[in-house]
Amino acid sequence: MRGLRKYLTPFAPDQSGAVSVFYEFGGIIVICDAGGCTGNICGFDEPRWFESKSALFSAGLRDMDAILGRDDRLVEKLADAATKLDAKFAAIIGTPVPAVIGTDYHALKRMTEKKVNLPIMTVDTDGMELYDKGEEKAWLELFFVFAGEKEEVIPGRIGILGMTPQDISDLRAADRIRERFAAEGKTAVCYGMGDGLEAVKKVSNVEKHIVVSPAALEAAKYLERTYGTPYEVGYPLVEELISEMDYSGKRVLIVQQQVIGSAIREEILKKAPDAQVTVASWFMVKPELRKEGDLHLRDEEDYIKLVEDGDFDVIYADRCMERMTPKFGGTFVDTVHFAVSGRLAGAE
């Protein structure tokens, strides 16, 4: 049955992805809902909530507020919060409620700017897409609003685009990336995980960008068009994810977000050029990163059939997926993906 979940929990929706992008930038984040979406984000979709706080609010829409589209109520609440918090901006994140009533986000932004003396961002997420679609919209909005004038490039300064817990599954990964580049005499700027809004404003001074998730690819293209900053796609810590074994002649399946999955494939092919490696993902699959045979998985049946028919020797995937194919007799390598299992690397 299409859509039936017997093994996997529901994936985080697009509003959660948008919040994940803005979380560490010091703004007021307003979820345009009645309260349920905000509870899910704080309780399940944002692991940083348990060790560092952000000014994350629910709009608290009542039935009649939603039905009548009383945007002025939301603006009043946001203006009041802005007087009590030292915030750098305000972001209004959409949910199914404003999607159903057809909220005009451009008008809402203009209304809010008249009442609140802060930069205002709106993201028209609707809760019907997965987290990466929300991240993609949020990254673009963030750089569109805050990226400053073109500055002189600083040699050795590298921007890391797409760092969120949903994609990287490791809250300490940004620190290790900085340490790695520092050992080479370079500076890594991990937007949204340790590097804040000032880094975004000075985004044009980096030598190049490294895109670590497909959700940030459109933002990298925008920055290249705007400032001429080149970008490459990959994951600087990919060797940490590779299991040492003989891959010669083996069929390998990797189920991850597309950038990390592709990076693992490249490392395996360096060790064994004759290996046959397929990358699959539950999330967005960008055509420019896709190779022949790569797949987008819609539901559990797709994955189960792929493994049963694929004759794979090795599977790289989150271990929560191992029980989905109990007859698989090859090697299963646990590759943590928070967006799939809610697990973080190194948390156990």
Phi, psi and omega per residue, in radians:
M1 nan 2.168 -3.115
R2 -1.104 2.315 3.082
G3 1.524 -0.186 -3.136
L4 -1.238 2.251 3.109
R5 -1.879 2.046 3.057
K6 -1.977 -0.287 -3.056
Y7 -2.168 -0.744 -3.037
L8 -1.668 2.516 3.027
T9 -1.389 2.801 3.115
P10 -1.040 2.475 3.128
F11 -1.415 2.700 -3.129
A12 -1.110 2.415 -3.135
P13 -1.435 3.096 -3.009
D14 -1.116 -0.569 3.130
Q15 -1.144 -0.553 3.092
S16 -1.165 -0.676 3.103
G17 -1.125 -0.704 3.119
A18 -1.110 -0.745 3.106
V19 -1.084 -0.688 -3.122
S20 -1.054 -0.630 3.114
V21 -1.181 -0.800 -3.034
F22 -1.428 -0.203 -2.861
Y23 -0.896 -0.782 -2.994
E24 -1.711 0.145 -3.015
F25 -1.598 0.025 3.002
G26 1.434 0.493 3.127
G27 -1.920 3.050 2.985
I28 -1.568 2.101 -3.129
I29 -1.892 2.091 -3.100
V30 -1.963 2.099 3.058
I31 -1.562 2.078 -3.041
C32 -1.416 1.337 -3.059
D33 -2.559 -3.070 3.095
A34 -1.598 -0.168 3.106
G35 2.399 -0.523 -3.056
G36 -1.170 -0.743 -3.127
C37 -1.106 -0.712 3.133
T38 -1.116 -0.701 3.102
G39 -1.081 -0.699 3.116
N40 -1.155 -0.705 -3.133
I41 -1.097 -0.858 -3.094
C42 -1.231 -0.637 -3.048
G43 -1.466 -0.473 -2.988
F44 -2.295 -0.672 -2.923
D45 -1.664 -0.238 -3.098
E46 -2.168 1.647 -3.078
P47 -1.150 -0.385 3.128
R48 -1.203 -0.313 -3.115
W49 -1.024 -0.472 -3.066
F50 -1.512 -0.116 3.099
E51 -2.284 -0.264 3.064
S52 -2.615 2.426 -3.043
K53 -1.691 2.761 3.057
S54 -2.413 2.707 -3.121
A55 -1.381 1.391 -3.046
L56 -1.912 2.116 -3.048
F57 -2.199 2.683 2.914
S58 -1.671 2.479 3.071
A59 -1.173 -0.364 3.108
G60 1.104 0.730 -3.102
L61 -1.164 2.273 3.001
R62 -1.565 2.937 -3.081
D63 -0.920 -0.889 -3.073
M64 -1.236 -0.515 3.056
D65 -1.056 -0.780 -3.124
A66 -1.211 -0.798 -3.084
I67 -1.088 -0.724 -3.087
L68 -1.590 -0.057 3.114
G69 1.092 0.841 -3.078
R70 -1.418 1.277 -3.124
D71 -1.122 -0.443 -3.128
D72 -1.100 -0.530 3.089
R73 -1.124 -0.755 3.111
L74 -1.096 -0.764 -3.133
V75 -1.092 -0.722 3.111
E76 -1.064 -0.804 3.137
K77 -1.094 -0.743 -3.127
L78 -1.158 -0.697 3.112
A79 -1.107 -0.670 3.111
D80 -1.153 -0.751 3.129
A81 -1.113 -0.632 -3.112
A82 -1.135 -0.486 3.120
T83 -1.349 -0.292 -3.057
K84 -1.844 -0.175 -3.088
L85 -2.179 2.570 3.072
D86 -1.560 1.403 -3.050
A87 -1.839 2.645 -3.126
K88 -1.659 -0.301 3.133
F89 -2.931 3.060 2.995
A90 -2.285 2.390 3.118
A91 -2.166 2.266 3.114
I92 -1.892 2.094 -3.033
I93 -1.883 2.248 -3.109
G94 -1.359 2.750 3.097
T95 -2.450 -3.092 3.101
P96 -1.013 -0.500 -3.096
V97 -1.069 -1.018 3.110
P98 -1.143 -0.456 3.109
A99 -1.154 -0.716 -3.109
V100 -1.161 -0.681 -3.079
I101 -1.597 -0.002 3.058
G102 1.245 0.797 3.132
T103 -1.043 2.340 3.077
D104 -1.563 1.785 -3.045
Y105 -1.223 -0.543 3.099
H106 -1.153 -0.743 3.104
A107 -1.154 -0.715 3.123
L108 -1.078 -0.678 3.106
K109 -1.112 -0.779 -3.139
R110 -1.136 -0.723 3.109
M111 -1.045 -0.768 -3.085
T112 -1.202 -0.698 -3.131
E113 -1.084 -0.506 3.116
K114 -1.258 -0.444 -3.066
K115 -1.828 -0.405 -3.034
V116 -2.100 2.194 -3.107
N117 -1.515 1.031 3.120
L118 -2.508 2.709 2.965
P119 -1.090 2.387 -3.094
I120 -2.018 2.308 3.031
M121 -2.102 2.482 3.031
T122 -2.208 2.485 3.107
V123 -2.233 2.089 -3.010
D124 -1.510 0.892 3.030
T125 -1.236 2.663 -3.083
D126 -2.254 0.104 3.105
G127 1.353 -0.006 -3.112
M128 -1.704 -0.214 3.124
E129 -1.860 3.033 3.120
L130 -1.568 2.996 -2.977
Y131 -0.948 -0.635 -3.040
D132 -1.179 -0.522 3.072
K133 -1.157 -0.689 3.076
G134 -1.152 -0.699 3.085
E135 -1.074 -0.771 -3.115
E136 -1.010 -0.806 3.124
K137 -1.137 -0.697 -3.087
A138 -1.208 -0.731 3.107
W139 -1.041 -0.780 -3.140
L140 -1.107 -0.774 -3.140
E141 -1.115 -0.718 -3.124
L142 -1.033 -0.878 -3.094
F143 -1.310 -0.538 3.093
F144 -1.107 -0.687 -3.087
V145 -1.429 -0.696 -2.928
F146 -1.905 -0.324 -3.129
A147 -1.092 2.228 -3.029
G148 -1.537 -2.857 3.135
E149 -1.166 2.742 3.126
K150 -1.054 2.227 3.115
E151 -2.008 2.903 3.097
E152 -1.202 2.375 -3.113
V153 -1.218 2.366 3.090
I154 -1.696 1.990 -3.122
P155 -1.010 2.388 3.111
G156 1.475 0.004 3.115
R157 -1.656 2.060 -3.021
I158 -2.056 2.231 3.105
G159 -1.630 2.329 3.112
I160 -1.873 1.968 -3.062
L161 -1.795 2.321 3.043
G162 1.796 0.249 -3.126
M163 -1.370 1.823 2.965
T164 -2.431 2.707 3.121
P165 -1.047 -0.584 -3.138
Q166 -1.062 -0.654 -3.078
D167 -1.568 -0.678 -3.012
I168 -1.651 -0.482 3.039
S169 1.116 0.380 -3.085
D170 -2.644 1.958 -3.094
L171 -1.265 -0.224 3.136
R172 -1.812 -0.002 -3.070
A173 -1.084 -0.691 -3.117
A174 -1.066 -0.698 3.120
D175 -1.116 -0.711 -3.138
R176 -1.206 -0.599 3.082
I177 -1.138 -0.739 3.107
R178 -1.078 -0.754 -3.141
E179 -1.095 -0.706 -3.116
R180 -1.118 -0.802 3.137
F181 -1.232 -0.594 3.100
A182 -1.078 -0.644 3.115
A183 -1.122 -0.383 3.104
E184 -1.672 0.098 -3.122
G185 1.391 0.344 -3.122
K186 -2.052 2.930 3.128
T187 -2.069 2.143 3.096
A188 -1.731 2.268 3.108
V189 -1.917 1.907 -3.098
C190 -1.736 1.598 -3.092
Y191 -1.016 2.192 3.055
G192 1.516 -0.146 3.034
M193 -2.334 1.362 3.118
G194 1.833 -0.481 3.092
D195 -1.959 2.168 -2.943
G196 -1.691 -2.635 -2.986
L197 -1.162 -0.544 3.112
E198 -1.092 -0.641 3.101
A199 -1.156 -0.629 3.102
V200 -1.151 -0.742 -3.129
K201 -1.116 -0.513 -3.116
K202 -1.812 0.456 -3.038
V203 -1.055 -0.435 -3.087
S204 -1.281 -0.176 -3.089
N205 -1.589 0.078 3.115
V206 -1.440 2.656 -3.126
E207 -1.258 -0.706 3.103
K208 -2.818 2.900 3.049
H209 -1.941 2.543 2.977
I210 -1.982 2.097 -3.101
V211 -1.632 2.069 -3.047
V212 -1.842 0.021 3.053
S213 -2.608 2.569 -3.123
P214 -1.093 -0.426 -3.136
A215 -1.149 -0.368 -3.118
A216 -1.715 0.029 -3.071
L217 -1.138 -0.723 3.135
E218 -1.147 -0.623 3.083
A219 -1.134 -0.691 3.105
A220 -1.103 -0.680 3.104
K221 -1.157 -0.706 3.116
Y222 -1.082 -0.765 -3.128
L223 -1.205 -0.554 3.072
E224 -1.184 -0.749 3.113
R225 -1.135 -0.663 -3.027
T226 -1.390 -0.757 -3.023
Y227 -2.061 -0.128 -3.094
G228 1.365 0.294 -3.113
T229 -1.363 2.078 3.127
P230 -1.247 2.795 3.094
Y231 -2.442 2.730 2.993
E232 -2.335 2.797 -3.070
V233 -1.962 2.246 3.133
G234 2.990 -3.141 -3.137
Y235 -2.273 1.960 -3.032
P236 -1.039 -0.394 -3.085
L237 -1.829 0.395 -3.009
V238 -1.070 -0.559 -3.099
E239 -1.109 -0.381 3.078
E240 -1.178 -0.345 -3.051
L241 -1.672 -0.139 -3.045
I242 -1.522 2.245 3.068
S243 -1.555 2.312 -3.120
E244 -1.329 2.040 3.068
M245 -2.884 3.024 3.103
D246 -1.520 1.980 -3.104
Y247 -1.699 0.028 -3.041
S248 -1.012 2.149 3.081
G249 1.256 0.094 -3.048
K250 -1.607 2.701 3.055
R251 -1.701 2.164 -3.029
V252 -2.135 2.347 3.042
L253 -1.999 2.285 3.105
I254 -2.103 2.137 3.100
V255 -2.028 1.846 -3.082
Q256 -2.751 -3.120 2.928
Q257 -1.163 2.631 -2.851
Q258 -1.042 -0.680 -3.085
V259 -1.195 -0.839 3.127
I260 -1.148 -0.694 3.099
G261 -1.046 -0.759 3.127
S262 -1.174 -0.617 3.115
A263 -1.162 -0.694 3.086
I264 -1.101 -0.729 3.128
R265 -1.034 -0.790 -3.124
E266 -1.056 -0.695 3.126
E267 -1.161 -0.708 3.125
I268 -1.128 -0.734 -3.125
L269 -1.206 -0.426 3.017
K270 -1.153 -0.633 -3.138
K271 -1.393 -0.618 -3.069
A272 -2.519 1.566 -3.106
P273 -1.050 -0.348 -3.119
D274 -1.597 0.059 3.097
A275 -1.245 2.593 3.077
Q276 -1.858 1.937 -2.994
V277 -2.058 2.208 3.100
T278 -1.998 2.308 3.085
V279 -1.867 2.256 3.082
A280 -2.239 2.721 -3.133
S281 -2.613 2.546 3.018
W282 -1.365 -0.211 -2.980
F283 -2.028 -2.853 -2.999
M284 -1.062 2.471 3.101
V285 -2.152 1.863 -3.092
K286 -1.355 2.278 -3.108
P287 -0.997 -0.646 -3.088
E288 -1.255 -0.265 3.107
L289 -1.813 -0.082 -3.023
R290 -1.501 2.429 3.024
K291 -1.969 2.833 -3.103
E292 -0.979 2.259 -3.137
G293 1.700 -0.260 3.102
D294 -1.188 2.614 -2.964
L295 -2.319 2.632 2.911
H296 -1.833 2.226 -3.129
L297 -1.664 2.184 3.122
R298 -1.530 -0.802 -3.107
D299 -2.614 -3.092 -3.016
E300 -1.065 -0.624 -3.140
E301 -1.030 -0.649 3.136
D302 -1.062 -0.806 -3.113
Y303 -1.182 -0.785 -3.105
I304 -1.069 -0.785 3.137
K305 -1.152 -0.682 3.123
L306 -1.027 -0.793 -3.122
V307 -1.227 -0.729 -3.103
E308 -1.159 -0.583 -3.093
D309 -1.689 -0.218 -2.960
G310 -1.533 -0.244 3.140
D311 0.930 0.822 -3.112
F312 -1.412 2.565 3.066
D313 -1.644 -0.540 -3.082
V314 -2.385 2.401 3.037
I315 -2.189 2.197 2.980
Y316 -1.758 2.004 3.124
A317 -2.882 2.890 3.059
D318 -1.096 2.447 -3.013
R319 -1.137 -0.293 3.080
C320 -1.125 -0.292 -3.138
M321 -1.574 -0.173 -3.064
E322 -1.093 -0.669 -3.103
R323 -1.276 -0.170 3.127
M324 -1.245 -0.418 -3.122
T325 -2.302 1.271 -3.055
P326 -1.101 -0.345 -3.112
K327 -1.515 -0.084 3.122
F328 -1.129 2.163 -3.050
G329 -1.823 0.089 -3.119
G330 -1.553 -2.747 -3.127
T331 -1.682 2.187 3.110
F332 -1.854 2.095 -3.127
V333 -1.818 2.056 -3.133
D334 -1.192 1.989 3.126
T335 -2.111 1.681 -2.971
V336 -1.055 2.319 3.035
H337 -2.384 1.830 -3.070
F338 -0.987 -0.622 -3.111
A339 -1.127 -0.357 -3.130
V340 -1.688 -0.788 -2.968
S341 -1.955 -0.286 -3.030
G342 1.358 0.215 3.101
R343 -1.726 2.560 3.051
L344 -1.931 2.488 3.068
A345 -1.101 2.343 3.098
G346 1.356 0.083 -3.093
A347 -1.455 -0.236 -3.080
E348 -1.815 nan nan
